[in-house]
Amino acid sequence: WTLRLHYHADTPVKDPLFGVGLYAPDGHCIYGTNTAVTGYRLPDISGDGYVDFIIDDLTLMQGTYVLSVGIHDRTATRFYDYIDREVGFRVEPNGSEGGRPGVVLLPDQWDHVAAGAPATILGGKRMD
């Protein structure tokens, strides 16, 4: 899943930070990050370009979600652009939810070991 953030800078922007916030249908922030938190340092920008925010496996449950996106300086004292919860998208059911509640579908599995039985190996790790 990729969110492409286009920019246009009339004058050079030194050491910019791009940020994204993801909000659940009930309005709670379920994820937020920026290029500084992840250690991705951008070069100074000017003119037109874009930054891609990539999530390898977006495991959201069915619902409508909204985004906040912004660009500011490293000190977060100067905001060049900020769009707060004005952009949304819908996640349609794909059959994997199975009646589970929540906003995110985490990859899970279950295992059972009866008392006195040898432990099984899950994911290459011995479960004792």
N, C-alpha and C positions, 0 to 999 in steps of 0.2 A: 504494500500500500504506500503510495507516494503522494505527498502534498507538496505541490510546487509553488513557491513564494516568489512572485515576480517583483522586481523593484525598478524604479527609475530615480536616479540621483542626479540632479542638476549640478551639484557641486560634490567634490569628493567627500566620502564618509570614511573617516579613519577608524579602524578597529571596530567594525559593526558587530552587533549581536542580533541574531534572529531568534525569536521564541515562539512556542506553540503551547496552548492550553486546550485540553480536551474535556468537555463537560457532558455529564450524563443527562438523560432525559429529565431528571428531577432537579438539575441545576448544579449538582455537586461537581467540583473539579476532580476528575479521576486520573488525570495525568498532566504534568506540565514539565517543560524542559526548555533549554535554550542552547545555543552553540557553545557558550562558555562552560556550562555544567558538563557537557559531554566532551569537552576538550578540543572542540573543532574551532580552530582559529581561522577566520576569514581574512583575506587580504583587504586592503582598502578598496572600496568600490566607488565607481562613478559610471554615469551613463545607465544603460539598460542591462539587465541580467536576471538571474533567478538562483534561488537556493532550493534544493530538494530536501525535504524532511522525509525520511524513509523508515517505515516500520516493517520488518520482515514478515511478521505474522500478526495481523490485526484480528484479535479474537474477541471482538465485542459481540454481545448478545443483541437480539432484536431490539430496535428502538431508534429514536431520532436523537442525534448528538450534535452539539455545536462546538465551534472552535473559536479561540481567540488567537490572533497572530500579531506579531509586532517586530519592529526593528528599533534598536536604541544603541546608545554608546555603551562602552564597557562599564561605566559607572552607574548606568541606568538613571542618569539625571537628565538626559536629553532623549526624548522619544521622537523618532523621525516619522513613524507611522504606527498606528495601533488600531486594530479592528477587534472589538470586544463582543464576542458571542453573536455576531451577525451572519456568520457563515455556518451552514449546517449540512448534515448528510444523514441518510437513513440506512440502517442495516436491516435487511430482510432476513427472515428465518431461513435456515438452510437444512433443517432437520437434525442438526447435531446438538441442539439445546436440550432436548429430552425433558422438558418441564422444569429445568433448573432455574432458580431465581438469580438475580444479580445483573450486572452490566458487562462482565467479562467472562469468557469461557476459558478457563485454565485447563491445560492438558493434565489430566489426572488419571490415576489407576489405583486399583485396590488389590490388596493381597491379604491372605489369611494363613496363619500358621497355628495349628492346634498345639496345645501344651505337650511337650515331649517330642514333637515331630521335628525333623530337620528343617532348617530355614531354607527358603527359596532364594534364588538369585534374581534380583530385579535390576535391570539396567547395568549389569556388570558389577554390582555391589552386593556383597553378602548381607542379607537382612537377618540379624540375630535378635 
